[in-house]
Structure formats: structure tokens, C-alpha cells
Amino acid sequence: MNRLKTPVYLMLCLLLILSLFISGCGQDEEVIQESELTVTIANAEKRDIARSMSYTGAVRGQNEVYIMPKVPARVTNVHVQPGDHVVNGQKLLTLDSSDFDAAIKQAEAGLASAKANKRQSEIALEAAKKNYERMQRLHEEGAISDQQLEMARDEHESLDSGSIDAAVAQAEAALMEANNQLENTIITSPINGVVGNISLSLGDTANPNEPAAIVTETSHLEVEVLVGENEISHIQKDSEVDVYIRAAREEPFTGTITSVASAADPMKQSYPVKVSLQNEDNLIKSGMFAQLRINTISADDVLCVPRNAVIPRGGQQVVFIVDEENRARQIEVETGVESSQWIEVLNGMEEGQKVITRGNTLVSDGSLVRGVTGGVR
């Protein structure tokens, strides 16, 4: 019996080892089974594309006036506040006029004196004229000498020199200047617009070297930006641009390029470009920060892929496409114009090919993928 048990035990051991081996092989097959990687895909397509550059600047009124006081005097009244709408000629500030009132009285007295002297001079001139004419007749009759005639002529000419008229004109100019100085004590707005700033308060002394107020015509605004030499030749006057003013709203405003400088700013070595924009809803305030997106280089009806489909790899620009077997295939491409969302493909691809736009940094050539359609980011 013992001899019969030994072969049976050996058979059972062999069967157990064989079943474990077969089970182990099945598990190995499950481990090495290939898995799919889910990626986002989009189609290569023909479209118009433009390269956009971003520039920043401050918004100001196309007609914005810094109002400088013309006389140094104390502020006696502030008539408006920032944000007020004003019209041409409206009072903004009033300055102390007492010193200028006295100057006007002094100038008026000087003018009166000059006019009195003129009247006296006119009387003397008329008498000298009559005397000269009489002496001429006497000289013709031989009753007086040449010297006596010359003396009468010199007297007449000295009174007719115009010096009295000049003195009157000078006195009139002095009075006019005094009146102008008095008028300068009332600071007014030279345009219709909105008060942007009042820099003086009651009791302050106006300084002719510093602006007293800023008035802006806010319905038409502009932004000036500086553009480098590599882009300036691609910027065209009258073309439209997107103007982002986040302090006013998230959506961009539409601006129009009104001027493109033909010479660089000598200090900044850049070219000033001005962009105008409408402010019909009065959302934009002068001084707000603006960001402009300006198209420079453009191309029409060219093959494009989403910008994030192109990745640098090994010093090259590559795109991963999805073939008929749902495998990722690496393709080297040459790119052209780039926008914020798209990039032009000059060669290496065909229209309609599926490109991986998300997950392309995780795949390699030949990876099995499952593509889902996604929007351009």
C-alpha cells in the first residue's frame, strides 16, 4: 500500500505545479496587455490667421487739456469737482484779484495822464504849425533869416514826432495787460468735457508752472503705445484692434489705429502708435490702464492647427497626429504665423488630419490613444 501511495502523491504534486504555472501565465498576459491613453484631438484646417502682439498704455482724451494758471494768486473759490461735466468758458476756479484791481486803477491813471499830455501836445503842435507856416511866408518875403525859419521848423517837427502818441499807446497797453491779469484770476475750461482733476483747494496759491485742472473730452479717447522696429512695418493705419480695459469691463473695446509714426522716438527707440476708441457709454475714464492686441503679420486661407498642438522636442517643432489604427504618430512640422490660438503649418501636414491638442506631452510615437474632440484653448 505504501508503494502505491507514493506515485499518487507525485501525480498530485505535478498537477498542482502545472495548474499554478498555467494560472501564472494567464496573469502575465493580463499585465502586459496594452492600454489606451485618452487625449484631446482637433482637425487641421484652412483658415485666415494673424499674429497679434500685446502692448500697454494709458487712456487719455483725444482732446485733453492741462489748464495752467497764468498768475500766482490765492484760490478764493472752487466751482467744480472731478467728474463734473463742463462747457467751454465755464468757471473752474477763482483766484484773489485784489492786487490786480489796484494795478488796473494805476494803469487807468497812467492812461488818463498820457491822454491829457496828448491834448496839450496837440494844442502846442497846432500853434507850432501855424507859426511855421507864418515864418515860411515871411521868409519868402525876405523878412526873416534862414536860421529863424529853421528854428520854427524844428519846433514843429519836435512836437510832431509821435512820442506823445507812443506814450498813450504804451499806457493803453499797460491797462490792457492789467485787465488781462485780472481776467486770469478766473480759470475757465477751454473745451466741453469732463473735469478729470482739480489740483488746487481753497486757500492754495496757484503756481503757473503746475496745472490747476485737467479737462478731458471723454466721448473720443485714445491710447498711445510704443512699437518695436520689427513690428512697426506690419501695422496699418485705420485697422481695428482689440482694446482691453479691465477697469471698465472684461470684454474688449474696438479701437482704430489713427496714426503710425514714421520715425522712432529718439529717447525710447520705439515708434509711437495712436489708437482711438469711442466712449459712448462713458465707461472709460482718462488714465485707465489699457492693453492692446494689434495684428501684425497675417496670412489668408492657410493650413492651421491649434497652437497647443505644436510642441518643441529635440530642437524641432513636432505634432502628434492620430492614424487609422488610433495610434499617435510624431510628425516634424515647419510653422509660420502664430496667433493667440492658432499656428500656421507650412509643411509636413495635410488638411483634415487629426492632431493631439491635449495629452501630446504624455504620448510617444506609436502610443495607442483614444481621441475625444475638444475646443481650441
Secondary structure, DSSP 4 states (H G I P E B T S, - for coil): -HHHHHHHHHHHHHHHHHHHHHHHHHHHHHHT----EEEEEEE-EEEEEEEEEEEEEEEEEEEEEEE--SS--BEEEE---TT-EE-TT-EEEEE--HHHHHHHHHHHHHHHHHHHHHHHHHHHHHHHHHHHHHHHHHHHHT-S-HHHHHHHHHHHHHHTSSHHHHHHHHHHHHHHHHHHHHHTTEEE-SSSEEEEEE---TTPBP-TTS-SEEEEEEEEEEEEEEE-HHHHTT--TT-EEEEE-TTT-SSPEEEEEEEE-SS--TTT-SEEEEEEEE-TT----TT-EEEEEEEEEEEEEEEEEEGGGEEEETTEEEEEEE-TTSBEEEEE-EEEEE-SSEEEEEES--TT-EEEEESTTT--TT-BEEEEE----
